[in-house]
Amino acid sequence: MSKVTISLIKADVGGYPGHVAVHPELKSAAEQVLSEGRETGVIEDFRVLSAGDDLELVMSHRRGVDSQDVHGLAWKAFEKATERAKELKLYGAGQDMLSDAFSGNVRGMGPGVAEMEFRERKAEPIVAFMMDKTEPGAFNLPIFRMFADPFNTAGLVIDPSLHSGFRFEVWDIMEHRRVLMDTPEEMYSLLALIGAKSRYVIKRVYPKEGHAIDSSEPVAVVSTEKLYQIAGEYVGKDDPVALVRAQSGLPALGEVLEPFAFPHLVSGWMRGSHNGPIMPVSFSSARCTRFDGPPRVVAAGFQVCNGRLVGPVDLFDDPGFDYTRQKAQEIAEYMRRHGPFEPHRLPLEDMEYTTLPKIMEKLKHRFEKVE
């Protein structure tokens, strides 16, 4: 059987109220479009989900990554949802739709994209991670821990099939370059890059040569679209998504989820201008209300069966993450007490595409030289 492709494509096409949630009618509009795509054979299966105010499309098909037909279908779904959002006067209707016309695929047009093509194994678990109120670099720490940190992933130590490590594809999203780095051999150099999460972002993870899985098939992929780079100004946070395969020569499902037991600090939150903890939550709790946050992540677990999606399972709907959520609330409270001061507010270089430069422009003529 031919390879299967899983495409996770998201867009903020209107929130209610404000930036909190996706209206059910927007999901219905997208489901209608994707149902037609399944009937015509463009896709084999789909699920329409949401994380905060982001509409999330999970699709399986046989057309490979960057398929014009699949991306066109997603664009049509977002357009239909946008139409309904405008009728309902939802906030930021069509916010991530940065072009009026589809041009082959949605990359560079606003929506975020994570896609991977692979041969199905005997059992194929896959997790769709969806974040709200943060940036692509928010995945750096958890993806690193899944595939390179032996304190997180026991299989790197005790499972011979993981012992040789993995290859990371890292993008410099400022200079539009990429580099491939192997772990554990280049772990320190890798950390030197991905610790600077606002610039260096993990895009994909691959098995190494000799692994049971083809080394050309990614086992993790992250959306790296930066909205401000596309629009030239702040139009909303990027709200990244990721796909991660698990088990049988890869980190076990529990090892894939374990990094999120630590609510690490990420950039985004209110007006895309603040640092705060990422909180792993259930689908029903993926509503960002406190100061439009704190940032959230949900995890939808699937088994892929002959191109079909079995699931999802709401993986963070588990009391095992209650302590993490409590810790995230404590961190959020601590950060909020800083008000407009750094490190809660982002440093100036990260505020370039927010509305702050307009304030600075007003003040610049009032500065006097100091001898």
N, C-alpha and C positions, 0 to 999 in steps of 0.2 A: 504494500500500500504506500502511496505517496506520503511525503512529509505533511504534518499538520502545522498550521500557523495559528498562534494565539495572539490576537491584537487587543490591547487595552488602550482605548482612546478616550480622553476626557476633555471637557470644556465647561467653563462657567458661562451659562447662557441666561442666567437670571436667578436671583436668590429671593427668599421670602422668609420672614421680613428681613430687610437688609441683606447681610451676608450669611445668614444662619443656615438655611436649608434649601433643598430642591423641591419645588411644588410637585405633588403627585401627577398633575396633568402634563407636566413636562416629561416625566418618565413615560407616561402613556403615549405621548406623541412620538417619542423615540422608539418605543416598543413596536408601534404600528409600522414604522419605516423598516426596522430591522426584521420584523416578521415577513414583510414583502420581500426583503433581500434573501431570507431563508427559503421562501417559496420559489424564488427564481434561481436559486442555486448559487448566489454570490457568496453566501456564508452557509455553514452547516449548522451552527448553533449560536446562541447569544444569551447574555444576561444584561439587563439595565439596572445599574446600582447607583448609589450616590454617596458622597463623602462631603459633609458640610454643604456648601452651595455648588458643588461640582457634580455634573452629570457624567456618569462613568459607563462606558460601553465595553463589555467584554465579548469578543467574537472569536469563533473558531472557523477555519476555512482551509482551503488547499491552494491558495493563490500566492503564497509567499509574502514577505514583508514589503511594505511600500506599494501594495497593489492599488492601482488606480480605481478598480471597481469597489474594493473594500473601503478605501478611504473616501471615495465618493459617496458610498452608502452612509458612512459615519457623518460626513458633512451634511448630507440631506437630513439625517436625524437631528443634528444640531440646529439646522435651519428651521425645521418644523417646530422644534422645542422653543426656539427663539421667537417664532411667530406667536406662539401661545404665551410666552413670557411677556411680550409686548402688549398683547391683548389684556393680560392680567396686571399690567403696569408693574411688573416685578422689578426689583432693583438690579441695575446693571444688565438689563436684557441684552443678550448678544455680546457680552463683554469680551469674551475670548475669540469672537469671530472677527478677526482683524482684516478680512478681505471680503469683498462683495461677490467674488466669483471663484469657484473651485478650479484649481489649476493642475490637477494630476494626483497630488496627495496633500494631506493636511499639514505636513511639516512646514514650519515657517509661516503658518497662517493663523496661529493662535492656540489651537488645541494641543494638549500634551499627548505623546505617543510612546508606548512601550510595546514592542512586538518581538516575538521569537519564533523561528521555524525549526522543527526537529522531528526526528523519527520517534514515534511512541514506543516506550518500553513496555514490558509486561504489565507493569503498573506505573501510572504516570501522575503523581501528585504535583499540583502547581498552586502557588499562592499569588493572588493579585492584591498587592498592597496599594492603598490609596490614601494620600495625605491631603490635608486642607490647612491653609494659612501658613505655608512655608515654601521653601525653595528646593531645587533638585539635590543640592549638597546635603540635605537632611538625611539622605539615604547612605551617605558615605560611611558613617560609623557602623550602622547595622549590617550593611552588605559586607564590609570588611570583616566584621566579627563572625558572620555566617561562614565565610569561605577562607579565612586566614587566621583567626584567633583560636588557639587550642584551649584557652580558658573558657571559651563559649562553646566551641564545637568539639566534643570529645572524639568524634570520628577522625579528626586530623591526627590524633595520637594513636588510637586503638583500631582503626579500620584501615587495612592495607590499601583499599581502593581509593581512599582520600589522602593517603600518607604523602604522596608526591606534591600535593598542593594544587593551586589553580592559577590561571592567567587573568589579569585584570586589564581591561581597556579603560583608560582614563582620558577624559577630554579636558582640554584647556578651553573653557567656554568664552574667554575673553579674546584669545588669539586664534580660536577655531582650529586647534591642532589636537592630535591625540598621540598617546604612547601606550604600548603594551608592556606590562611588567609582571614578572613571575613571583609567586610566593611559594615557599618561604624565602627563597634566595634574595629577593629584592624588597623584602618587607619594609625595611627602614626607609629606603628611597620612596617606596609607595606611600608610606605614612607622611613623609615630608611634603608630598603633593596634596593628598586628600585631606590632610588636616586643615588646609586652606580651602574650606568647603564652598566659599563663595566664588572661587575661580576654577578649582580642579574637581571634577565630578566623575565618579565611577559611572561609566555608561553600560559596560557589559562585563560578565565573568564567563570564562571558558574553561573546560577541562584541558589538561595538558596532553601532549602526545602520549599514546600508550594507555590512556584511560579507556574504560569500556564504552564511554560516550564519545562520539566523534568530536574531535577537538575544534571543528569548525562550527559546532552547534552551541550557541550560548546557553548557559544554565541560569543566568540572571540578566535582566536588562532594566534600565531605568530611563524614564523620560528626562530629557535635559533641555527642553525648550525654555528660554528665558523671555518672558513677555516684553520686558522693557527693551530688550535688544531688537525685537521685532517691531514694536510700536514706536520706539524712540522716546517713550515716556512711561511713567508708571500707570498701568491700567489694571493692576491686581497682582496678587502673588501667584507664583507659578503652579503651586499645588501639584507636586509630582506624583507619578505612579510608577510601580515596578512589578515585574513578573519574576518569580523565583521557583525553579523546579526543586524537588526534594526527593530524598530516599535513594536507595540502590546505587551507591557510588557517589552520592551527593549528601550534603548535610541532611539529617533527619528532620522531619517536620518540626519537632520540638526545638532543634538547634536553629532552624530558620526563624522561629518566633522568639527565641530567648533574648536576642539583642534588645528587643523592645521592652524587656523587663526593667531596663534602665531608661528613665525619661530624660534623654540627653538634650542639651540646649540647641535650639535651631533658630534660624532667622525668619521673620515674617510677622505673625500675630497681627496686632492692630495696624492698619494702613501699610502693612508690609514693612514696618519700620522698627520692629522690636524683637529682642531675643526672648525666648521662652521655652519651656519644656514640651517635648512631643509626648502626647498622652495616647496610649493604645486603648481604644474603646470599641464597644459593640456597634453594630450598624445603627441601633436606635439611639445611641449616645453621641453620634457623630454630628452634633449640632454645636457650633462654636458661638457661645453667647457671652462669656465673661471677657470683656474688652475684646470682643470678636475672637475669642480663643478660649483657652490656650490652644496651640496647634494640635491637631488630632491625626491619628492614623488608624485605619481599619484594615482588616485582613480577611479576604474571601478565599476560602479553600475549595479547590475542585479536584476531582479525578477526571482526567481526559480519557475518554473511551471511544476509540474509532472516530475521532474528530468531534465527539459530542462532549458537552460539559456536564459532569455529574456534580451537582451542588448548586449554590455555594453553602459552605459551613461558615458561620460567623465565628472566626477563630479567636477573637479577643473577647467574646462573650463568655468569660471564664473567670471565676473568683480568684484563680491563680494570679491574675493581673490586678487585683484590688489594691495590693500594697503599692504597686507601681503608680496606679492612679492617685492614691493618697499622697505619695511622694511628689507627683507632678503638681498636685494642688498646693503643696507646701512651697515648692519651687516657684510656682506662679505667683503666690502671695508675696514671697520674698522679692521677686523681680519687680512686681507692680509697685512696691513701696519706693522704688527708685524714681517713679514718675518720669519726667522728661530727661533724666540723666542717664548717660552711659553707665554700665553696660546693658541696661534694659533697652534704651534706645540704641539703634545701630550706630556705628562710627560714621563720620561724615562721608568717607569714600563710598560707603554702601547706601548713602542717602541721596546720591546724585540724581537718581531718576524718580525720587518722590517729590512731594510738593515743597519740601524744605528749601530748595534753591530759589524759589520765588520769594521767600522771606528774606533770604540772604541778599538777593538782588535789590530789594527795597532798602536794605540797610547799608549797602556798600559805600554809598556817597557820603555817609555820615562818619566814616572812619577817618581819623586824623593821624598823621605820621608822628611817631614818638621818637624823640632824639635820644 
